[in-house]
Amino acid sequence: MAITKKQSAAIAAIVIAGVLGIGTVLLTGRTSGDEEGGHGHAEHAEAKEHDDAEHHGQAAKEGHADDKGHADEEHHEAARKGPHGGNLFVHDKDAVELAMVEEGGEARLRLWILNAGKPVASGASVAAEIKRATGEVQPLKFKQVGDYLQSETSIAEPHVFDATVRVTVAAGKAPIIATLAKEEGKLELSAEQLKQASIGIQVAGPAKVQTGLQFPGEIRFNEDRTAHVVPRLAGVVESVPANIGQQVKKGQVLAIIASTGLSEQRSELLAAQKRLDLAQTTFAREKKLWEEKISAEQDYLQARTAQQEAQIAVQNAQQKLTAIGASAAAKGLNQFELRAPFDGIIVEKHLALGEAVKEDASIFTISDLSTVWAEFVVSAKDLGNVRVGEKVTINSTSFDGNAEGTVSYVGSLLGEQTRTAKARVTLVNPNMAWRPGLFVTVNVLGADVEVPVAVASEAVQEINGQNVIFLAVPGGFVAQPVKTGRTNGKVIEVLDGLKGGTRYAATNSFILKAELGKGSAEHSH
């Protein structure tokens, strides 16, 4: 089909306009569809300090007044959305796309380098680094994988960082600067929210921490103040006024049991008392007759012996009742009142109304929980550092509480199977906070040492089996994994993951942990 002169002129005008438009995009680094232009240094407020004749978006279009001092002609183009979901940076025929990709639980940076739309297989020079919220800078190296480059090392969490990659597509060409900003897992809190949550901010730094050893332990009953109450007489339960969990006083009635054995013992005491009364009357009469020379001395001596034997019989019957904890007097001869041996709490109960019980049945367990034991096991290699009298601190992850005490017992023998010795700490428990069965950490303390980086103990939270500290960053907090060391219960040493001078959430950090958990439930990466 023939093209007229008018059509030719129109087509030429369209081509010229397109070329001008493309030139404008390449110079300014902008398009109407930019989605992530904020990461591309489009404005580059630091242009006055550069000496490399860089192309910074609009500044390049206007001639870049500072290009006289630039030596490397870097190109800081504005980012667009790339075909792989990353940030795309284009200059002339060269294009660089930078993205973070997660595979197999690991995150890495990927880099696609193109020239005229085709992958650049070799000859490109790459220099990269990431800067974390803590200020730490980590250099990265890339290796070729198929048609892209991938960072050799994975990017550790938290994924809150700014990545900068300087790509020279070919020798003699000006480098292209590709950037990528990530804020995964960042908790954003305003100043008002921070105030309402009462989250205290402190600065990590050197501190004195006592050397020591940590042992897993468990809170147990103080066996010196725990009693398994048995009736000591077989019988049938007539009444049970005490209930499990009840606080009882020494001598308080726990149960009433009807016992034929008790009836026989009380009858024996009553009979002995009657015989004693008769023997005393007989002795008094025979003594008077002997003194008046009316009866023989032998009758007087026999009466005195009978009285003494009656007294012994009464005492024997009384001792039998005392041995089983029964009183001589009762409403019924067969009623036995089972009483508490000391002040405490009923922690176990194994009888019911009408139940027949044996004399050795453990029907109540009473424990005085004003003191408890924190028991732990010590291996043979650590026995030299765990001695009776050593100071310890005890804390639990189940609640916000800690206690101080001393080692009260270390076993003299090692277990045949475990080759460990038992040790315990006797804890004062006024508010019943340390309940038997609670798992705790026992810190046996030694001498004070100065550590370069330490934080408040309550700042450390456990997330997915890893200790983290919430760092205070502009606009919120970031969960930073850390490796912890020695602790005295108040401060804890940080061996890795945190530098001195870093601001962190010292108090009420559990609120941030809860907020992070909500976010993880809503977003899974």
DARADA-V804172 format. One record per helix or strand. SS is the DSSP state (@ for helix, = for strand). FROM is the first residue (numbers start at 1). LEN is the number of residues. If there is no record, write none. Layout:
SS_FROM_LEN + SS_FROM_LEN
This chain:
@_5_24 + @_37_3 + @_47_3 + =_55_2 + @_58_4 + =_75_2 + =_80_2 + =_87_5 + =_94_10 + =_106_10 + =_118_2 + =_125_8 + =_137_4 + =_142_4 + =_148_4 + =_160_9 + =_176_8 + =_187_2 + @_191_7 + =_200_4 + =_205_17 + @_223_3 + =_226_5 + =_235_5 + =_247_2 + =_253_6 + @_260_32 + @_297_27 + =_335_5 + =_344_6 + =_356_2 + =_362_6 + =_371_9 + @_380_6 + =_391_6 + =_401_10 + =_420_9 + =_439_18 + @_457_3 + =_461_3 + =_466_8 + =_476_6 + =_483_5 + =_491_6 + =_503_5 + @_509_14
